[in-house]
Amino acid sequence: MENALLTQKKVLIIDDEEELLEPLALGLEQLSDGFDYLTAADPLEGMMILDREPIDVLVADMLMPHVTGLDIIEQVLQRFPQTACVLMTAYGSADIATVLGDFSVNYVEKPLDLEELHRAIVD
């Protein structure tokens, strides 16, 4: 059992819609073994988690107060280049795909399809 905990990948989800975080993490946990889901409703809290412990995959919402998901992803890729990133957005467009292509980042559109988000995380 201890070895299973050591091999779990950590996923951090940052979204200011706090009421969605727990159900989202629980739904993703049901779809995947080997992943530990952490959540933060505030981008600053999310960055503190990233500073404290290694995160394998970051999932960030595009629009949040004071900062965008792209801002967070840019910081994460500079400071933690080994961390894969996924952007959640209600504003999917060719422009988002073009910008994200510069960063090699996946994105999923809201309303979220849990299985689509899961695929973006495990890929």
Disulfide bonds with the S-S distance in Angstrom:
none
